[in-house]
Amino acid sequence: MILADFQACTGIENIDEAITLLEQNNWDLVAAINGVIPQENGVLQSDYGGETLQGPAYGPTSHPTASSSTPSSSSAFRHVVPSRQIVERQPRMLDFRVEYRDRNVDVVLEDSCTVGEIKHILENELQIPVSKMLLKGWKTGDVDDSTVLKTLHLPKNNSLYVLTPDLPPPSSSNSGALQESLNQNFMLIITHREVQREYNLNFSGSSTIQEVKRNVYDLTSIPVRHQLWEGWPPSATDDSMTLAASGLTYPCHRLTVGRRSSPAQTREQSEEQCTDVHMVSDSDGDDFEDATEFGVDDGEMFGMASSALRKSPMMPENAENEGDALLQFTAEFSSRYGDCHPVYFIGSLEAAFQEAFYGKARDRKLLAIYLHHDESVLTNVFCSQMLCAESIVSYLSQNFITWAWDMTKEANRARFLTMCTRHFGSVVAQTIRTQKTDQFPLFLIIMGKRSSNEVLNVIQGNTTVDELMMRLMAAMEIFSAQQQEDIKDEDEREARENVKREQDEAYRISLEADRAKREAQEREQAEQFRLEQIRKEQEEEREAIRLSLEQSLPPEPKKESTESVSKLRIRTPSGEFFERRFLASSKLQVVFDFVASKGYPWEEFKLLGTFPRRDVTQLDPNKSLLEVKLYPQETLFLEAKE
């Protein structure tokens, strides 16, 4: 009303601007009008009981007459359009108190800023990257970083909080109190308003408000969206908040929950009071209260006219492939009862056994077999309220492999009984065979053992959500105990196999090392033998050359020879000397051959003269000793070539 009066008096059509001006004046209408349209001293008159307000005058200063007032107007003040003026909008400042763990950060910004700018300020204050920061507490739901604050129509003072799910909890002493709260257990005393019943529930501090509401749904059958709560602290504004951070009283806190009433539910309740005598299930009225939420009308609830609503059977008769039959079953189930239903395993029953029982012990699950029957009056209620309940669907998906079969057609019924006899024995098959139509649907809980498959429980259709959940949990307790034994046995077996594998691997590595060592020795011996053979061949070749040269040398001249004789004395690298006489007319090649016959081929050694020092092997070997001045005697020495 104040906003409408202010806009009528000032002519400001922009709602944001009008709210800003009113907030700046603490929603004082007269002060806000005076601030926008300053006038000379006068009286602002109100139609509220003839009250006169001192301030600038808007229009005539006298009170309006009865004939001049407009009874249909929602404003208490007369609408007088002011003269044309330029109103400069002052920036509206918003105050934010942001809570993060044990810290509070005050942020003041103009409403023209964005959410991202708040995060950048918090990044500097809290030392948290913007990408790791979730800013919660907005009254309008989650917003993104580009959202302008003005578009959210926020009050001047706001409270927000920061979540950092991707960051580890701090190890400093400042976070000790919060960490201690997360480890504490809270006792929630929850009163169900409609039935006046109390539930004492224990939750850890790390549990979220959403988890509490889901657990209450399991107990009261009130869906989360229909729960009306009393007693939550003012700081508990988000269902994702943990109990430790929500401000609950430790160690006990009282809450009250009820169902949100609506005209449709009121009508349904009155109809239920008239039709309770026709109900076949032994469940109480609360179990059927939300049947319309699952798309089930009153006719379907009590088995009336259900066949007229079905457009196709759940499963084809005489289906050759079980996987194709399950695909049609899943599609038809979704079309009747919605997409919130157990995830049915698509494949044969044997394949479901393999998936549930024959993996690693840690990965094994229970097998739940749902047996559907369209002609049972309990089928639609069981499917819509029990089997499609969020808690049941979630529990089945986490702990069970769910397989389904339609028992409506006689051929499909006989086929399943044959499979049942083969896998579970004739006793279980006979038990299912003797079940009457009105006792369907059935829910079989199967646990795999080493030598056989055991049926832990057969749940009939006349049950409640709570009873179904309790029986599923009881089966899980039995399975968990067996699974722990299987895990222990499997771990011991794997440990033994690991030891054996390690021993085999060590033995294999040892054999490989021995074989490699032996092969290396054989290669070394072969290489030595090859080198020895080469050396021998080279020595034999050199010896043959030496003998050949020695035999080809001309005979040594005698001392008393009348011809000119040159006497050469040759020193070896080892210091030994050998002498020989040559004819002065002999060629230098004869000297080279002589030296080579002694084991010093001229390709490897050079023959040097002393005075003057010269390399004789560089001289022409066809010249005579006389020509190369190795006459009448000369001392030479051998030196190995580089």
C-alpha positions as CSV (number, residue, x, y, z in Angstrom):
1,M,0.0,0.0,0.0
2,I,2.8,2.4,0.9
3,L,4.6,1.6,-2.4
4,A,1.4,2.2,-4.4
5,D,0.8,5.5,-2.6
6,F,4.3,6.6,-3.2
7,Q,4.1,5.8,-6.9
8,A,0.8,7.5,-7.2
9,C,2.0,10.7,-5.5
10,T,5.4,10.9,-7.2
11,G,4.6,9.5,-10.7
12,I,7.7,7.1,-10.4
13,E,6.8,4.1,-12.4
14,N,10.0,2.1,-11.9
15,I,9.3,-0.2,-8.9
16,D,13.0,-0.8,-8.1
17,E,13.6,2.9,-7.9
18,A,10.6,3.5,-5.8
19,I,11.6,0.7,-3.3
20,T,15.1,2.1,-3.1
21,L,13.8,5.6,-2.2
22,L,11.4,4.2,0.4
23,E,14.1,2.1,2.0
24,Q,16.4,5.1,2.2
25,N,13.7,6.9,4.2
26,N,12.9,3.8,6.3
27,W,9.6,3.4,4.5
28,D,8.4,6.8,5.9
29,L,6.0,7.8,3.1
30,V,5.9,11.5,3.8
31,A,9.7,11.7,4.2
32,A,10.2,9.8,0.9
33,I,7.8,12.1,-0.9
34,N,9.5,15.2,0.5
35,G,12.9,13.9,-0.6
36,V,11.7,13.3,-4.2
37,I,9.6,16.4,-4.7
38,P,10.7,19.2,-2.4
39,Q,8.0,21.9,-2.0
40,E,7.5,25.1,0.0
41,N,6.2,24.7,3.5
42,G,2.8,23.2,3.4
43,V,0.6,20.5,4.7
44,L,0.4,17.0,3.2
45,Q,-3.1,15.8,3.9
46,S,-4.3,12.2,4.3
47,D,-7.7,10.6,3.8
48,Y,-7.1,8.3,6.7
49,G,-9.7,9.5,9.2
50,G,-9.0,13.2,8.4
51,E,-5.4,13.0,9.7
52,T,-3.3,16.0,8.8
53,L,0.5,15.4,8.1
54,Q,2.9,18.3,8.2
55,G,5.2,18.5,5.2
56,P,5.2,19.8,1.6
57,A,1.9,20.3,0.1
58,Y,0.7,18.2,-2.9
59,G,-2.2,19.8,-4.6
60,P,-4.6,22.0,-2.6
61,T,-4.0,22.4,1.1
62,S,-7.6,21.9,2.0
63,H,-9.1,18.6,2.8
64,P,-10.9,17.0,-0.1
65,T,-14.7,16.9,-0.1
66,A,-16.7,13.7,-0.3
67,S,-17.6,14.4,-3.9
68,S,-14.0,14.9,-5.0
69,S,-12.6,11.6,-3.5
70,T,-12.4,8.5,-5.5
71,P,-13.6,5.5,-3.5
72,S,-12.2,3.0,-6.0
73,S,-8.7,4.2,-5.6
74,S,-6.4,2.0,-3.6
75,S,-4.3,5.0,-2.5
76,A,-5.0,7.0,0.6
77,F,-3.5,10.1,-0.9
78,R,-4.9,12.1,-3.8
79,H,-3.0,11.5,-7.0
80,V,-1.5,14.8,-8.0
81,V,1.0,14.5,-10.8
82,P,3.9,16.7,-10.0
83,S,5.5,19.1,-12.4
84,R,8.2,17.6,-14.6
85,Q,11.4,17.1,-12.6
86,I,14.5,15.1,-13.0
87,V,14.9,12.6,-10.2
88,E,18.5,11.3,-9.9
89,R,18.5,7.7,-8.5
90,Q,20.9,7.3,-5.7
91,P,22.8,4.0,-5.7
92,R,21.1,1.5,-3.3
93,M,23.6,-0.2,-0.9
94,L,23.1,-3.7,0.2
95,D,24.6,-5.3,3.3
96,F,25.6,-9.0,3.3
97,R,26.8,-11.0,6.2
98,V,28.5,-14.1,4.8
99,E,29.2,-17.1,7.1
100,Y,32.0,-19.6,6.3
101,R,32.7,-22.2,8.9
102,D,33.6,-20.1,12.0
103,R,34.1,-16.8,10.2
104,N,31.7,-14.0,9.3
105,V,32.5,-11.5,6.5
106,D,30.5,-8.3,6.1
107,V,30.2,-7.1,2.5
108,V,28.6,-3.9,1.4
109,L,27.9,-3.4,-2.4
110,E,25.7,-1.4,-4.7
111,D,22.7,-3.3,-6.1
112,S,24.2,-2.7,-9.6
113,C,26.9,-5.2,-8.8
114,T,26.8,-8.9,-9.6
115,V,27.0,-12.1,-7.5
116,G,30.4,-12.7,-9.0
117,E,31.8,-9.5,-7.5
118,I,30.7,-10.7,-4.0
119,K,32.6,-14.0,-4.7
120,H,35.8,-12.0,-5.7
121,I,35.6,-10.0,-2.4
122,L,35.2,-13.3,-0.5
123,E,38.1,-14.8,-2.4
124,N,40.4,-12.1,-1.0
125,E,39.0,-12.3,2.5
126,L,38.7,-16.1,2.8
127,Q,41.5,-17.1,0.5
128,I,39.2,-19.5,-1.4
129,P,39.2,-19.7,-5.2
130,V,36.0,-18.6,-6.8
131,S,35.8,-21.9,-8.7
132,K,35.7,-23.8,-5.4
133,M,33.1,-21.6,-3.8
134,L,29.3,-22.1,-3.6
135,L,27.4,-19.1,-2.3
136,K,24.1,-20.2,-0.7
137,G,21.3,-18.6,1.1
138,W,19.5,-16.7,-1.7
139,K,15.8,-16.4,-1.1
140,T,15.1,-16.9,-4.8
141,G,17.1,-20.1,-5.1
142,D,20.5,-20.6,-6.7
143,V,21.9,-17.9,-8.9
144,D,24.9,-17.7,-11.2
145,D,27.9,-15.3,-11.0
146,S,26.5,-13.0,-13.7
147,T,23.2,-12.3,-11.9
148,V,22.8,-8.6,-11.0
149,L,21.8,-8.0,-7.4
150,K,19.1,-5.5,-8.4
151,T,17.2,-8.2,-10.3
152,L,16.8,-10.3,-7.1
153,H,14.8,-7.6,-5.3
154,L,16.8,-8.1,-2.1
155,P,16.2,-6.4,1.3
156,K,18.9,-4.1,2.6
157,N,20.3,-6.7,5.1
158,N,21.0,-10.2,3.8
159,S,22.6,-13.4,5.3
160,L,24.5,-15.8,3.1
161,Y,26.8,-18.7,3.7
162,V,29.7,-20.3,1.7
163,L,30.1,-24.1,1.0
164,T,33.3,-25.6,-0.3
165,P,32.5,-29.3,-1.0
166,D,35.7,-29.7,-3.1
167,L,38.0,-28.5,-0.4
168,P,39.2,-30.7,2.5
169,P,38.2,-29.6,6.0
170,P,40.8,-27.3,7.6
171,S,43.3,-28.9,10.1
172,S,43.7,-25.7,12.1
173,S,42.4,-25.4,15.6
174,N,39.7,-22.8,14.4
175,S,37.8,-25.6,12.7
176,G,37.9,-27.8,15.8
177,A,34.4,-26.9,17.0
178,L,32.8,-27.5,13.6
179,Q,34.7,-30.8,13.2
180,E,33.6,-31.9,16.7
181,S,30.0,-31.1,15.8
182,L,30.2,-33.1,12.6
183,N,31.3,-36.1,14.7
184,Q,28.6,-35.7,17.3
185,N,25.2,-37.5,17.2
186,F,22.0,-35.5,17.4
187,M,18.9,-36.9,18.9
188,L,15.9,-35.6,16.9
189,I,12.5,-36.0,18.7
190,I,10.1,-35.8,15.8
191,T,6.4,-35.6,16.4
192,H,4.0,-36.7,13.6
193,R,1.2,-34.2,14.0
194,E,-1.6,-36.2,12.4
195,V,-1.2,-39.4,14.4
196,Q,0.4,-37.8,17.5
197,R,3.3,-40.2,17.4
198,E,6.9,-39.5,18.4
199,Y,10.0,-40.8,16.7
200,N,13.4,-40.7,18.4
201,L,16.0,-40.7,15.6
202,N,19.8,-40.5,15.9
203,F,21.7,-38.7,13.2
204,S,25.4,-37.8,12.9
205,G,26.3,-34.1,12.6
206,S,27.5,-34.7,9.0
207,S,24.0,-35.8,7.9
208,T,22.0,-33.3,5.9
209,I,18.5,-31.9,6.5
210,Q,17.5,-33.6,3.2
211,E,18.5,-37.0,4.6
212,V,16.4,-36.4,7.7
213,K,13.4,-35.5,5.6
214,R,13.9,-38.7,3.5
215,N,14.1,-40.8,6.6
216,V,10.9,-39.2,7.9
217,Y,9.3,-40.0,4.6
218,D,10.1,-43.7,5.2
219,L,8.5,-43.6,8.6
220,T,5.4,-41.5,7.9
221,S,4.8,-42.0,4.2
222,I,4.7,-38.2,3.8
223,P,6.7,-37.3,0.7
224,V,9.4,-34.7,1.2
225,R,7.5,-32.1,-1.0
226,H,4.4,-32.5,1.2
227,Q,6.1,-32.3,4.6
228,L,5.3,-29.2,6.7
229,W,7.9,-28.7,9.5
230,E,8.1,-26.7,12.7
231,G,11.1,-26.3,14.9
232,W,14.0,-25.9,12.5
233,P,16.4,-23.1,13.5
234,P,16.2,-19.9,11.4
235,S,19.7,-20.7,10.0
236,A,18.5,-24.0,8.5
237,T,17.5,-22.4,5.1
238,D,18.9,-25.1,2.8
239,D,18.2,-28.8,2.8
240,S,21.8,-29.5,1.7
241,M,23.0,-28.0,5.0
242,T,24.5,-30.4,7.6
243,L,22.9,-30.8,11.0
244,A,26.1,-29.5,12.6
245,A,25.9,-26.3,10.7
246,S,22.1,-25.8,10.9
247,G,22.1,-24.6,14.5
248,L,20.2,-27.5,16.1
249,T,20.2,-27.8,19.9
250,Y,22.7,-30.5,21.1
251,P,22.2,-33.2,22.1
252,C,18.4,-33.2,21.6
253,H,16.2,-31.1,19.4
254,R,12.4,-31.3,19.0
255,L,10.7,-31.0,15.6
256,T,7.1,-31.4,14.4
257,V,6.1,-32.7,11.0
258,G,2.8,-32.8,9.3
259,R,1.3,-33.1,5.8
260,R,0.6,-30.1,3.7
261,S,-3.2,-30.0,3.3
262,S,-4.8,-29.3,-0.1
263,P,-8.3,-29.3,-1.4
264,A,-7.6,-32.4,-3.5
265,Q,-6.3,-34.3,-0.5
266,T,-9.2,-33.2,1.7
267,R,-11.6,-34.6,-1.0
268,E,-9.7,-37.8,-1.2
269,Q,-9.7,-38.3,2.6
270,S,-13.5,-37.9,2.6
271,E,-13.9,-40.4,-0.2
272,E,-11.6,-42.8,1.7
273,Q,-13.8,-42.7,4.7
274,C,-16.7,-43.9,2.6
275,T,-14.8,-46.6,0.8
276,D,-12.6,-48.1,3.5
277,V,-14.8,-51.2,3.6
278,H,-14.0,-52.1,0.0
279,M,-10.2,-52.1,0.5
280,V,-8.6,-55.5,0.1
281,S,-5.1,-54.7,1.5
282,D,-4.6,-54.9,5.2
283,S,-2.7,-51.6,5.2
284,D,-4.2,-48.6,7.0
285,G,-5.6,-45.6,5.2
286,D,-2.4,-43.6,5.3
287,D,-0.7,-45.9,2.9
288,F,-3.2,-45.0,0.2
289,E,-3.3,-41.3,0.9
290,D,-0.9,-40.3,-1.8
291,A,-2.1,-42.6,-4.5
292,T,-2.9,-39.8,-6.9
293,E,0.7,-38.6,-6.6
294,F,1.8,-41.7,-8.4
295,G,-0.7,-41.3,-11.2
296,V,-3.1,-43.9,-9.8
297,D,-6.8,-43.0,-9.6
298,D,-9.4,-44.4,-7.2
299,G,-10.5,-47.1,-9.7
300,E,-6.9,-48.4,-9.9
301,M,-6.4,-48.3,-6.2
302,F,-9.2,-50.8,-5.6
303,G,-8.8,-52.9,-8.7
304,M,-11.8,-51.5,-10.5
305,A,-11.7,-50.8,-14.2
306,S,-8.0,-51.3,-14.3
307,S,-8.2,-53.6,-17.3
308,A,-9.9,-51.0,-19.3
309,L,-7.0,-48.6,-18.7
310,R,-4.3,-50.9,-19.8
311,K,-3.4,-50.5,-23.4
312,S,-1.0,-53.4,-23.7
313,P,0.2,-56.4,-21.6
314,M,3.3,-56.0,-19.4
315,M,5.1,-58.8,-21.2
316,P,4.4,-60.6,-24.5
317,E,3.2,-64.2,-24.3
318,N,5.6,-66.9,-25.4
319,A,8.5,-64.4,-25.8
320,E,11.5,-66.2,-27.3
321,N,14.1,-63.8,-25.8
322,E,13.9,-62.9,-22.2
323,G,15.8,-59.7,-22.8
324,D,13.2,-58.4,-25.3
325,A,10.4,-59.4,-22.9
326,L,12.1,-57.4,-20.1
327,L,12.5,-54.4,-22.4
328,Q,8.8,-54.3,-23.0
329,F,8.1,-54.9,-19.3
330,T,10.2,-51.9,-18.4
331,A,8.7,-49.6,-21.0
332,E,5.1,-50.6,-20.0
333,F,5.9,-50.2,-16.3
334,S,7.2,-46.7,-16.9
335,S,4.2,-45.7,-19.0
336,R,1.8,-46.9,-16.2
337,Y,3.7,-45.8,-13.0
338,G,6.2,-43.2,-14.1
339,D,10.0,-43.1,-14.5
340,C,10.7,-43.4,-10.7
341,H,10.9,-47.2,-10.4
342,P,13.5,-49.8,-9.8
343,V,16.1,-50.4,-12.5
344,Y,15.1,-53.8,-13.9
345,F,17.9,-56.0,-15.2
346,I,17.5,-56.6,-18.9
347,G,18.5,-60.2,-19.7
348,S,17.8,-63.7,-18.8
349,L,17.5,-65.0,-15.2
350,E,20.8,-66.8,-15.6
351,A,22.5,-63.5,-16.6
352,A,21.0,-61.8,-13.5
353,F,22.5,-64.6,-11.4
354,Q,25.9,-63.9,-13.0
355,E,25.6,-60.2,-12.4
356,A,24.5,-60.5,-8.7
357,F,26.4,-63.6,-7.4
358,Y,29.5,-64.4,-9.4
359,G,31.6,-61.3,-9.3
360,K,34.1,-60.4,-6.6
361,A,32.8,-60.8,-3.1
362,R,32.8,-57.0,-2.5
363,D,30.7,-56.4,-5.7
364,R,28.1,-59.1,-5.1
365,K,24.5,-58.1,-4.4
366,L,21.2,-59.6,-3.5
367,L,18.8,-60.6,-6.3
368,A,15.3,-59.2,-6.1
369,I,12.7,-60.9,-8.4
370,Y,9.5,-59.0,-8.8
371,L,6.5,-61.1,-10.0
372,H,3.8,-59.0,-11.6
373,H,0.2,-60.0,-12.0
374,D,-2.3,-57.6,-13.8
375,E,-5.4,-59.4,-12.4
376,S,-4.5,-58.8,-8.8
377,V,-6.3,-56.0,-7.0
378,L,-3.1,-55.2,-5.0
379,T,-0.9,-54.7,-8.1
380,N,-1.5,-51.0,-8.8
381,V,-1.2,-50.0,-5.1
382,F,2.0,-52.0,-4.6
383,C,3.6,-50.7,-7.8
384,S,2.6,-47.0,-7.4
385,Q,3.1,-46.6,-3.6
386,M,5.6,-49.2,-2.5
387,L,7.7,-50.2,-5.5
388,C,8.0,-46.7,-6.9
389,A,8.6,-45.0,-3.5
390,E,11.8,-43.0,-3.6
391,S,13.3,-44.7,-0.6
392,I,12.6,-48.2,-1.9
393,V,13.9,-47.3,-5.4
394,S,17.1,-45.9,-3.9
395,Y,17.6,-48.9,-1.6
396,L,17.1,-51.4,-4.3
397,S,19.4,-49.7,-6.7
398,Q,22.2,-49.6,-4.2
399,N,22.0,-53.1,-2.8
400,F,20.0,-55.3,-5.2
401,I,19.9,-56.5,-8.8
402,T,16.2,-56.4,-9.6
403,W,14.7,-58.7,-12.2
404,A,11.0,-58.9,-13.1
405,W,8.6,-61.2,-14.7
406,D,4.9,-61.0,-15.6
407,M,2.8,-64.0,-14.3
408,T,-0.5,-62.8,-15.9
409,K,-0.3,-65.1,-19.0
410,E,-0.4,-68.8,-18.3
411,A,2.5,-69.5,-20.7
412,N,4.7,-66.9,-19.0
413,R,3.7,-68.3,-15.6
414,A,4.6,-71.9,-16.6
415,R,7.9,-70.7,-18.1
416,F,8.9,-68.9,-14.8
417,L,7.9,-72.0,-12.7
418,T,10.2,-74.1,-14.9
419,M,13.1,-71.6,-14.4
420,C,12.3,-71.5,-10.6
421,T,12.4,-75.3,-10.3
422,R,15.8,-75.4,-12.1
423,H,17.4,-72.7,-10.1
424,F,15.7,-72.8,-6.6
425,G,14.2,-76.3,-6.4
426,S,10.7,-77.7,-6.4
427,V,9.8,-76.5,-3.0
428,V,10.1,-72.8,-3.9
429,A,8.4,-73.5,-7.3
430,Q,5.5,-75.2,-5.4
431,T,5.2,-72.3,-3.0
432,I,4.9,-69.8,-5.9
433,R,2.5,-72.2,-7.7
434,T,0.1,-72.2,-4.8
435,Q,-0.1,-68.4,-4.4
436,K,-3.5,-67.1,-5.3
437,T,-4.0,-64.2,-7.7
438,D,-5.0,-61.8,-5.0
439,Q,-1.7,-62.5,-3.2
440,F,0.3,-61.1,-6.0
441,P,2.5,-59.3,-6.7
442,L,5.3,-61.2,-5.1
443,F,8.8,-60.0,-4.3
444,L,11.5,-62.7,-3.9
445,I,14.8,-62.0,-2.2
446,I,17.5,-64.3,-3.4
447,M,21.0,-64.7,-1.9
448,G,23.7,-66.6,-3.8
449,K,25.7,-69.2,-2.0
450,R,28.7,-71.3,-3.0
451,S,26.7,-74.4,-4.0
452,S,23.1,-73.1,-4.3
453,N,20.8,-70.1,-4.4
454,E,18.8,-69.5,-1.2
455,V,15.4,-67.7,-1.2
456,L,15.6,-65.4,1.9
457,N,12.1,-63.9,1.8
458,V,8.9,-64.0,-0.2
459,I,7.1,-60.7,0.2
460,Q,3.4,-60.5,-0.8
461,G,1.6,-57.5,-2.2
462,N,-0.5,-56.7,0.9
463,T,2.3,-54.8,2.7
464,T,3.3,-51.3,3.5
465,V,6.3,-49.2,2.6
466,D,7.7,-49.5,6.2
467,E,7.3,-53.3,6.2
468,L,8.8,-53.7,2.8
469,M,11.8,-51.6,3.8
470,M,12.3,-53.5,7.0
471,R,12.2,-56.8,5.2
472,L,14.6,-55.6,2.6
473,M,16.9,-54.4,5.4
474,A,16.6,-57.7,7.3
475,A,17.6,-59.5,4.1
476,M,20.6,-57.1,3.7
477,E,21.7,-57.9,7.3
478,I,21.8,-61.6,6.5
479,F,23.5,-61.0,3.2
480,S,26.1,-58.6,4.7
481,A,27.1,-61.2,7.3
482,Q,27.6,-63.8,4.6
483,Q,29.3,-61.3,2.4
484,Q,31.9,-60.5,5.1
485,E,32.7,-64.2,5.4
486,D,33.0,-64.4,1.6
487,I,35.2,-61.3,1.5
488,K,37.4,-62.8,4.2
489,D,37.7,-66.1,2.4
490,E,38.4,-64.4,-0.9
491,D,41.0,-62.1,0.6
492,E,42.8,-65.2,2.1
493,R,42.6,-67.0,-1.2
494,E,43.9,-64.0,-3.1
495,A,46.7,-63.7,-0.5
496,R,47.7,-67.3,-1.0
497,E,47.5,-66.9,-4.8
498,N,49.5,-63.7,-4.6
499,V,52.2,-65.5,-2.5
500,K,52.2,-68.3,-5.1
501,R,52.3,-65.8,-8.0
502,E,55.2,-64.0,-6.3
503,Q,57.0,-67.3,-5.8
504,D,56.4,-68.4,-9.4
505,E,57.5,-65.0,-10.6
506,A,60.6,-65.1,-8.5
507,Y,61.4,-68.6,-9.8
508,R,60.8,-67.4,-13.3
509,I,63.0,-64.4,-12.9
510,S,65.7,-66.7,-11.4
511,L,65.5,-69.1,-14.3
512,E,65.6,-66.1,-16.7
513,A,68.7,-64.8,-14.9
514,D,70.4,-68.2,-15.0
515,R,69.6,-68.7,-18.6
516,A,70.8,-65.2,-19.4
517,K,74.0,-65.8,-17.5
518,R,74.6,-69.1,-19.2
519,E,73.9,-67.6,-22.6
520,A,76.3,-64.8,-21.9
521,Q,79.0,-67.2,-20.8
522,E,78.4,-69.3,-24.0
523,R,78.6,-66.1,-26.1
524,E,81.8,-65.1,-24.4
525,Q,83.3,-68.5,-24.9
526,A,82.3,-68.5,-28.5
527,E,83.7,-65.1,-29.0
528,Q,87.0,-66.1,-27.3
529,F,87.1,-69.2,-29.5
530,R,86.5,-67.1,-32.6
531,L,89.2,-64.6,-31.7
532,E,91.6,-67.4,-30.8
533,Q,90.9,-69.0,-34.2
534,I,91.5,-65.6,-35.9
535,R,94.7,-65.1,-34.0
536,K,95.9,-68.6,-34.9
537,E,95.0,-68.1,-38.5
538,Q,96.8,-64.8,-38.5
539,E,99.8,-66.3,-36.8
540,E,99.8,-69.2,-39.2
541,E,99.5,-66.8,-42.1
542,R,102.4,-64.7,-40.8
543,E,104.5,-67.7,-40.1
544,A,103.9,-68.9,-43.6
545,I,104.8,-65.5,-45.0
546,R,107.9,-65.5,-42.8
547,L,109.0,-68.9,-43.9
548,S,108.4,-68.0,-47.5
549,L,110.5,-64.9,-47.2
550,E,113.2,-66.7,-45.3
551,Q,113.4,-69.3,-48.1
552,S,113.4,-66.7,-50.8
553,L,116.4,-64.8,-49.3
554,P,119.7,-65.2,-51.2
555,P,122.4,-66.9,-49.3
556,E,124.5,-64.8,-46.9
557,P,127.9,-64.0,-48.5
558,K,130.9,-65.4,-46.8
559,K,133.5,-63.3,-45.0
560,E,136.2,-64.2,-47.5
561,S,134.0,-63.3,-50.5
562,T,135.7,-61.3,-53.1
563,E,132.6,-59.3,-53.9
564,S,131.7,-56.1,-52.0
565,V,129.8,-57.0,-48.9
566,S,127.7,-54.8,-46.6
567,K,127.3,-55.7,-43.0
568,L,124.1,-54.6,-41.3
569,R,123.4,-54.6,-37.6
570,I,119.7,-54.3,-36.7
571,R,118.3,-53.5,-33.3
572,T,114.8,-54.7,-32.4
573,P,112.2,-52.8,-30.2
574,S,113.0,-55.3,-27.4
575,G,116.7,-54.3,-27.4
576,E,118.0,-57.5,-29.2
577,F,120.4,-57.3,-32.1
578,F,120.8,-59.5,-35.1
579,E,123.4,-59.1,-37.9
580,R,123.7,-60.3,-41.5
581,R,126.0,-59.7,-44.5
582,F,124.5,-58.7,-47.8
583,L,126.1,-58.1,-51.2
584,A,126.4,-54.4,-51.8
585,S,124.7,-54.9,-55.1
586,S,121.6,-56.5,-53.4
587,K,118.4,-54.6,-53.5
588,L,117.0,-52.9,-50.4
589,Q,113.9,-55.2,-50.7
590,V,116.2,-58.1,-49.7
591,V,116.9,-56.3,-46.4
592,F,113.1,-55.7,-45.9
593,D,112.5,-59.4,-46.5
594,F,115.1,-60.4,-44.1
595,V,113.7,-58.2,-41.4
596,A,110.2,-59.6,-42.1
597,S,111.5,-63.1,-41.9
598,K,112.5,-62.3,-38.3
599,G,108.9,-61.4,-37.5
600,Y,109.0,-57.6,-38.3
601,P,107.1,-57.0,-41.5
602,W,107.7,-53.7,-43.0
603,E,104.0,-52.9,-43.1
604,E,104.0,-52.8,-39.3
605,F,107.6,-51.6,-38.6
606,K,109.8,-49.0,-40.0
607,L,113.6,-49.3,-40.3
608,L,115.5,-46.2,-39.2
609,G,119.1,-45.2,-39.8
610,T,121.2,-43.5,-37.2
611,F,123.6,-41.0,-38.8
612,P,121.9,-39.3,-40.4
613,R,118.5,-40.3,-38.9
614,R,116.3,-41.4,-41.7
615,D,113.4,-43.8,-42.5
616,V,114.9,-46.4,-44.7
617,T,111.4,-47.9,-45.4
618,Q,110.6,-44.8,-47.3
619,L,113.4,-45.4,-49.8
620,D,113.0,-47.1,-53.1
621,P,113.2,-50.9,-52.4
622,N,114.6,-51.6,-55.9
623,K,117.8,-49.6,-55.2
624,S,121.0,-51.4,-54.1
625,L,122.5,-51.1,-50.7
626,L,125.3,-49.2,-52.2
627,E,123.0,-46.7,-53.8
628,V,121.2,-46.0,-50.5
629,K,124.5,-45.8,-48.7
630,L,124.2,-48.8,-46.5
631,Y,127.7,-49.9,-47.4
632,P,130.1,-51.1,-46.1
633,Q,128.3,-51.4,-42.7
634,E,125.4,-49.7,-40.9
635,T,123.5,-50.0,-37.7
636,L,119.7,-49.8,-38.1
637,F,116.9,-50.1,-35.5
638,L,113.3,-51.1,-35.8
639,E,110.4,-49.0,-34.6
640,A,106.7,-49.9,-34.7
641,K,104.5,-47.8,-36.9
642,E,101.7,-45.7,-35.3
